[in-house]
Amino acid sequence: MTTEVTDLAGLRVAIVHYWLVSRGGGEKVVEALAEMFPQADLFSLIAIQEALSPALQKHTLRTSFIQKIPGGRKFHRYFLPLQPLALEQFDLSGYDLVISSESGPAKGVITSSKTCHICYCHSPMRYIWDMYPDYKLAFSPMVRPAFSLVAHYLRLWDRASADRVDYFVANSKFVASRIRKFYRRDSAVIYPPVAVSTGNVLRVAEDYYIAIGRLVDYKRFDLSIEACTKLNKRLLVIGDGPSRKALQRAAGPTVTFLGEVSDGELRNHLASSRALLFPGEEDFGIVPVEAQSFGKPVIAYASGGALETVRAAFSEEGEIENPTGVFFQNHSVSGLTDAILRFEAMEKEGKFRPHTIRQHAKQFDKSIFQLRMAHFLRSALKDFRAGGEHRAAGISAAS
């Protein structure tokens, strides 16, 4: 269901996203916002036209000068030192409402005193804050000093640019805590939109586990691969990325790499799987919700957004009724293998009910996101026009 904010239709709206080069979770948020505001203009540091959804192609799109630099589209991440300057060149003086979609960087745009700026934050930039040591080590020793210098100044700018935002919305409680830590700001929590309606429950599942996402180190696909190899369990790995070759070398004969697949293939594999393995720490994590929309349990590391989207089988108080997954706290191969064996024992007892799991996922549907965002926007605009008395304490997102 598309929720157009008809009572705000007269507003001049700009939606700012860091870069439009794929159709990940951040881009789906932009698509949902663009549906709410058909009149909105889009701004992005760089964009690849063929990567835009048909819905976004209907909107006026403006990109920064990085788009025109040779190699800017392909190697946009290497232009990090120029990105703050590029954002500040966007002319947003003619808009009543600016919504920035932030993961790195987008909120640094400059708006007028008459413009309400709301930042939907997927995450403060990981590579300059809490994951800075990991990213630094990934560079060669010769490059590390330059990265450290750039990151130092980008942190100063990122913290200063947070003060340009009138209201923050976080995509999870986990991200809200990081916004509080790094920016010293409160935020409302509105979970991002997930295409729950495309899920379906099959009567019989096949005997394999599934792992989905970009193959990068911090997502810890290595744990899923090594655990399934050790237990001699079938595992389908869907996605691609810089870690693929190393992961393939570590994989046993029961692990199959499918690379990137179509949306239809992804849905078929999810619907036929036994459970999703999700061993990384994510800010929110759309994949576990998508898996649950197919009635599939999730075996997840007990940290980050998974704590908010998966109902674990057990808590400190004891067994949970109608669980949607199993958590493991020992972030290691042995921790995950133990969780898989616990899951299989519970599965035999009929503890996981596919239709109940799918019902749990419906709270994250796109229509819920749009309704909660519409309520928040009305409240924030009302407060902004009254002088922003409640800005420091945040605005409720309850509908």
Secondary structure, DSSP 4 states (H G I P E B T S, - for coil): -----GGGTTS-EEEEES-BSS-SHHHHHHHHHHHH-TT-EEEES-B-GGGS-HHHHTS-EEE-GGGGSTTTTTTGGGGGGGHHHHHHT---TT-SEEEEEESSS-TT----TTSEEEEEES-S-GGGTTTHHHHHHHS-TTTHHHHHHHHHHHHHHHHHHHTT-SEEEESSHHHHHHHHHHH----EE-PPPB-GGG----SS--S-EEEES---GGG-HHHHHHHHHHHT--EEEE---TTHHHHHHH--TTEEEEES--HHHHHHHHHH-SEEEE-S--SS-HHHHHHHHTT--EEEESSTTHHHH--BSEETTEEPSS--EEEE-S-SHHHHHHHHHHHHHHHHTT---HHHHHHHHGGGBHHHHHHHHHHHHHHHHHHHHTT-TTTTT------
